[in-house]
Amino acid sequence: MGQQIFATNSLGGFFTNNQLSQQVRYRSQTLQKFRQFVDPEPAAGANRGNKVFFDKISNISTAGGTLVETDTIPKRNYTITQGTLTMTEYGNSIPFTQKVKTLSDIMVPETIKTVLMNDIRVVLDSAAATQFKTNDYIATITNTATTTFGTAGLALATAGANMSDKNVRDIVDQMKKLLIPRREDDNYVCVASTNSIRGLYDFFESKAQLTMMDPIYRGEVGRYYGCRFVEETNFLVNTDGSSGLYGEAVFFGADAVREGVAIPEEIRVGIPADFGRDQGIAWYALLGFQQVWDFSSDGQTRIITVDSL
């Protein structure tokens, strides 16, 4: 056996240099799909305060009808309720030293910007998703043939299955009965967790009824019964129900959640301190999200959340 060997630095190891790959790998990211469905609020902006108030008009107090020739036309009214969209600051940062930036073989600022961009997408999509899910009208998939509805912000049953075609028809029919308007493409939308979507695939796989034609939304996986389905993995859970195996979902129509923006999300490079030795990069935004219609106060909704006790 040779006496000069790689395993001992003094006998050969010092003759080599380990190499660092120039390809940087980043941790896999969730599928963030909610924010694409918010509607921009044009009244929000810089120099306009942190709140936007929006009025919601009821129907006429009493419907009109036939008249007797000698009677006067009745006088009615409508009522106005007001909602509030509040904008707040969001942000995060990663500080670093001039030494690590100067001596690193990898571009430290570029890796930081990528990590911060991933954080922006997760944080703001979660903020939008909270408004979609924090809803008074709750549907529970009791089983694949039965859907239970609650209207006070709490599920009335425990989920016993992931949603089937029958549950989808129950929920979409309920949306029609609640007069929830369809979106601009004349469809409703369901954003669902992986388990919820799997429940539909199990039924549709052999029947080819989950239409894959003309997807228009990021993450769209199909369309059925006047509803487009989008899968997400960022916010909704897959652990609902009695056995912890069932997924959450959100069905909605038009004018569901609004977004007000004073300062859109942006990457900011900090002013170096300590004579340039202390540096940092951050992201920042000044904005907010708000569900428009509240069933408990407005008597109507634009969203049905699939949830469980």
C-alpha positions as CSV (number, residue, x, y, z in Angstrom):
1,M,0.0,0.0,0.0
2,G,1.4,3.5,-0.9
3,Q,2.6,5.8,1.8
4,Q,1.4,9.0,0.2
5,I,-2.4,8.9,0.8
6,F,-5.3,11.2,0.3
7,A,-7.0,10.5,3.7
8,T,-4.2,12.3,5.7
9,N,-3.6,15.9,4.8
10,S,0.1,15.9,5.5
11,L,0.6,12.8,3.3
12,G,-1.4,13.9,0.3
13,G,-4.7,15.6,1.3
14,F,-3.2,19.1,1.1
15,F,-2.5,18.5,-2.7
16,T,-6.2,18.8,-3.4
17,N,-8.9,21.6,-3.4
18,N,-12.5,20.8,-2.9
19,Q,-14.8,22.4,-5.4
20,L,-18.1,24.3,-4.7
21,S,-20.8,23.9,-7.2
22,Q,-22.0,27.2,-8.7
23,Q,-25.5,25.9,-8.9
24,V,-27.4,27.0,-5.8
25,R,-30.4,24.9,-4.7
26,Y,-33.3,26.4,-2.9
27,R,-35.9,24.7,-0.6
28,S,-39.0,23.7,-2.5
29,Q,-41.9,26.2,-2.2
30,T,-45.6,25.9,-1.6
31,L,-48.2,26.5,-4.3
32,Q,-49.6,30.0,-3.6
33,K,-52.8,30.6,-5.5
34,F,-55.2,32.8,-3.6
35,R,-53.9,36.3,-4.4
36,Q,-54.7,36.0,-8.1
37,F,-58.4,36.1,-7.1
38,V,-58.4,39.4,-5.1
39,D,-59.9,42.5,-6.7
40,P,-57.9,45.7,-6.6
41,E,-59.4,48.6,-4.7
42,P,-58.8,51.8,-6.7
43,A,-59.6,54.1,-3.8
44,A,-56.5,52.9,-1.9
45,G,-53.2,54.5,-2.4
46,A,-50.4,56.7,-1.0
47,N,-51.4,59.9,0.8
48,R,-55.0,58.6,1.4
49,G,-54.8,57.2,4.9
50,N,-54.6,53.5,5.9
51,K,-58.3,52.8,5.6
52,V,-60.7,52.5,2.7
53,F,-64.5,52.6,3.5
54,F,-66.8,51.0,1.0
55,D,-70.6,51.2,1.0
56,K,-72.9,48.2,0.5
57,I,-76.4,48.9,-0.7
58,S,-79.4,46.7,0.2
59,N,-82.4,45.9,-2.0
60,I,-85.4,48.1,-1.6
61,S,-87.2,47.6,1.8
62,T,-90.4,46.3,0.2
63,A,-90.8,45.1,-3.3
64,G,-93.1,47.0,-5.7
65,G,-96.3,45.6,-7.1
66,T,-99.7,46.3,-8.6
67,L,-101.4,49.6,-7.9
68,V,-105.0,50.6,-7.4
69,E,-105.9,53.5,-9.6
70,T,-106.8,55.8,-6.8
71,D,-103.8,54.9,-4.5
72,T,-100.5,56.7,-4.4
73,I,-97.3,54.9,-5.3
74,P,-95.8,53.6,-2.1
75,K,-92.6,55.2,-0.8
76,R,-89.8,52.8,0.3
77,N,-86.1,53.0,1.1
78,Y,-82.9,51.0,1.1
79,T,-80.2,50.7,3.8
80,I,-76.5,51.2,3.6
81,T,-73.9,49.3,5.5
82,Q,-70.2,50.1,5.4
83,G,-67.1,47.9,5.3
84,T,-63.5,48.8,6.0
85,L,-60.3,47.7,4.3
86,T,-57.3,48.4,6.4
87,M,-53.8,48.6,5.0
88,T,-50.8,47.6,7.2
89,E,-47.1,47.2,6.8
90,Y,-45.5,43.9,5.9
91,G,-41.8,43.1,5.6
92,N,-38.8,41.0,6.4
93,S,-35.0,41.3,6.1
94,I,-31.7,39.4,6.0
95,P,-28.6,41.2,7.3
96,F,-25.1,40.1,6.2
97,T,-21.5,41.3,6.6
98,Q,-19.2,42.8,4.0
99,K,-16.8,40.0,4.8
100,V,-19.1,37.1,3.8
101,K,-20.1,39.0,0.7
102,T,-16.5,39.7,-0.3
103,L,-15.0,36.3,0.4
104,S,-17.9,34.1,-0.8
105,D,-17.7,32.2,-4.1
106,I,-21.5,32.5,-4.4
107,M,-23.3,35.9,-4.9
108,V,-24.7,36.4,-1.4
109,P,-27.1,39.4,-2.3
110,E,-28.6,37.3,-5.1
111,T,-29.4,34.4,-2.9
112,I,-30.9,36.7,-0.3
113,K,-33.1,38.3,-2.8
114,T,-34.4,34.9,-4.0
115,V,-35.1,33.8,-0.4
116,L,-36.9,37.1,0.3
117,M,-39.0,36.8,-2.9
118,N,-40.1,33.4,-1.8
119,D,-41.1,34.9,1.6
120,I,-43.1,37.7,-0.1
121,R,-45.2,35.2,-2.0
122,V,-45.9,33.0,1.0
123,V,-46.7,35.8,3.4
124,L,-49.0,37.9,1.1
125,D,-50.8,34.9,-0.4
126,S,-51.5,33.7,3.2
127,A,-52.9,37.2,4.1
128,A,-55.2,37.1,1.1
129,A,-56.2,33.4,1.9
130,T,-57.1,34.4,5.5
131,Q,-59.8,36.7,4.1
132,F,-61.2,34.0,1.8
133,K,-61.3,31.4,4.6
134,T,-62.5,33.6,7.5
135,N,-66.1,33.3,6.4
136,D,-69.5,32.8,8.1
137,Y,-70.9,30.4,5.6
138,I,-69.4,26.9,6.2
139,A,-69.9,23.7,4.3
140,T,-68.8,20.4,5.8
141,I,-68.4,17.2,3.7
142,T,-70.2,14.9,6.2
143,N,-69.8,12.1,3.6
144,T,-69.6,11.8,-0.2
145,A,-73.4,12.0,-0.4
146,T,-74.1,14.6,2.3
147,T,-73.1,18.3,2.7
148,T,-73.9,20.2,5.9
149,F,-74.1,24.0,5.9
150,G,-73.6,26.4,8.8
151,T,-74.1,30.2,8.7
152,A,-72.6,31.4,11.9
153,G,-68.9,31.1,11.1
154,L,-68.6,27.5,12.6
155,A,-68.9,24.1,11.0
156,L,-71.9,22.2,12.2
157,A,-70.4,18.7,11.5
158,T,-67.2,16.7,11.3
159,A,-65.8,15.9,7.9
160,G,-66.0,12.3,7.0
161,A,-64.7,12.4,3.5
162,N,-63.1,14.5,0.9
163,M,-65.5,16.2,-1.5
164,S,-67.1,14.2,-4.3
165,D,-69.0,15.3,-7.4
166,K,-72.2,15.2,-5.3
167,N,-70.7,17.5,-2.7
168,V,-69.6,19.9,-5.4
169,R,-73.1,20.0,-6.9
170,D,-74.5,20.6,-3.4
171,I,-72.2,23.6,-2.8
172,V,-72.6,25.1,-6.2
173,D,-76.4,24.8,-6.0
174,Q,-76.2,26.5,-2.6
175,M,-74.2,29.3,-4.1
176,K,-76.9,29.8,-6.7
177,K,-79.6,29.9,-4.1
178,L,-77.6,32.5,-2.2
179,L,-77.5,34.6,-5.4
180,I,-73.7,34.6,-5.3
181,P,-72.7,36.2,-8.7
182,R,-70.4,34.3,-11.0
183,R,-67.0,35.6,-11.9
184,E,-66.3,37.3,-15.3
185,D,-65.9,34.0,-17.1
186,D,-69.4,32.9,-15.9
187,N,-68.0,30.3,-13.5
188,Y,-67.4,30.0,-9.8
189,V,-64.0,29.1,-8.5
190,C,-62.9,26.6,-5.9
191,V,-59.4,26.8,-4.4
192,A,-58.7,23.5,-2.6
193,S,-56.1,21.6,-0.8
194,T,-54.5,18.5,-2.3
195,N,-56.7,16.1,-0.4
196,S,-59.9,17.9,-1.5
197,I,-58.8,17.8,-5.1
198,R,-57.9,14.1,-4.7
199,G,-61.5,13.4,-3.7
200,L,-62.6,14.7,-7.1
201,Y,-59.9,13.0,-9.1
202,D,-61.0,9.6,-7.6
203,F,-64.5,10.1,-9.0
204,F,-63.7,11.8,-12.3
205,E,-60.6,9.9,-13.4
206,S,-62.6,7.1,-15.1
207,K,-65.4,9.4,-16.3
208,A,-63.4,12.2,-17.9
209,Q,-65.8,14.8,-16.5
210,L,-63.3,17.1,-14.9
211,T,-62.8,19.3,-18.0
212,M,-59.3,20.4,-18.6
213,M,-60.1,22.8,-21.5
214,D,-59.1,26.5,-21.6
215,P,-57.6,26.9,-18.0
216,I,-57.4,30.6,-17.2
217,Y,-56.0,30.6,-13.6
218,R,-52.6,29.6,-12.3
219,G,-52.8,26.2,-10.8
220,E,-56.2,25.3,-12.4
221,V,-56.7,21.6,-12.6
222,G,-60.1,21.3,-14.2
223,R,-63.7,22.5,-14.4
224,Y,-67.0,20.9,-13.4
225,Y,-70.6,22.0,-12.9
226,G,-69.8,25.6,-13.6
227,C,-66.9,25.8,-11.2
228,R,-63.1,26.0,-11.9
229,F,-60.8,24.1,-9.5
230,V,-57.4,25.4,-8.4
231,E,-55.0,23.4,-6.2
232,E,-52.9,25.1,-3.6
233,T,-50.5,23.9,-0.9
234,N,-49.7,27.1,0.9
235,F,-52.6,27.8,3.3
236,L,-55.4,25.2,3.4
237,V,-54.8,22.1,5.5
238,N,-55.1,18.4,4.5
239,T,-55.8,17.2,8.1
240,D,-59.5,18.0,8.7
241,G,-62.1,15.7,10.0
242,S,-62.5,12.7,12.3
243,S,-59.5,10.9,11.0
244,G,-57.4,13.9,10.1
245,L,-57.3,12.9,6.4
246,Y,-59.6,15.4,4.8
247,G,-58.9,18.7,3.1
248,E,-60.2,22.3,3.3
249,A,-61.4,24.2,0.3
250,V,-63.0,27.6,-0.5
251,F,-65.7,28.2,-3.1
252,F,-66.4,31.8,-4.2
253,G,-67.9,34.0,-6.9
254,A,-67.3,37.7,-7.9
255,D,-66.5,40.5,-5.5
256,A,-65.2,38.2,-2.8
257,V,-62.0,39.9,-1.4
258,R,-60.5,43.2,-2.2
259,E,-56.9,44.4,-2.0
260,G,-55.8,47.9,-1.2
261,V,-52.2,48.9,-2.0
262,A,-50.4,52.1,-0.9
263,I,-46.9,50.6,-1.5
264,P,-46.7,47.4,-3.5
265,E,-44.2,44.8,-2.3
266,E,-40.6,45.6,-3.2
267,I,-37.1,44.6,-2.4
268,R,-35.1,47.3,-0.6
269,V,-31.3,47.4,-0.1
270,G,-30.3,48.8,3.3
271,I,-27.9,51.6,3.8
272,P,-24.6,50.0,4.9
273,A,-23.5,50.7,8.5
274,D,-20.3,50.4,10.4
275,F,-18.3,51.9,7.5
276,G,-19.8,49.4,5.0
277,R,-19.2,46.2,7.1
278,D,-22.9,45.8,8.1
279,Q,-25.3,45.4,5.2
280,G,-28.8,44.0,4.6
281,I,-31.6,43.5,2.2
282,A,-35.3,43.6,3.0
283,W,-38.7,43.4,1.4
284,Y,-41.5,45.8,2.3
285,A,-45.2,46.5,1.5
286,L,-48.0,48.6,2.7
287,L,-51.3,47.0,1.7
288,G,-54.3,45.1,3.0
289,F,-57.0,42.5,2.1
290,Q,-60.6,42.5,3.1
291,Q,-63.5,40.2,2.5
292,V,-66.4,42.3,1.1
293,W,-69.6,40.6,2.2
294,D,-70.2,39.3,5.8
295,F,-73.2,36.9,6.0
296,S,-73.9,37.7,9.7
297,S,-74.2,41.4,9.1
298,D,-75.1,41.7,5.4
299,G,-77.4,38.7,5.0
300,Q,-75.4,37.5,2.0
301,T,-72.0,36.2,1.2
302,R,-69.7,35.6,-1.8
303,I,-67.8,32.7,-0.2
304,I,-68.5,29.2,1.1
305,T,-65.7,27.6,3.0
306,V,-65.3,23.8,3.2
307,D,-64.3,23.1,6.8
308,S,-64.9,20.7,9.7
309,L,-65.4,20.7,13.5
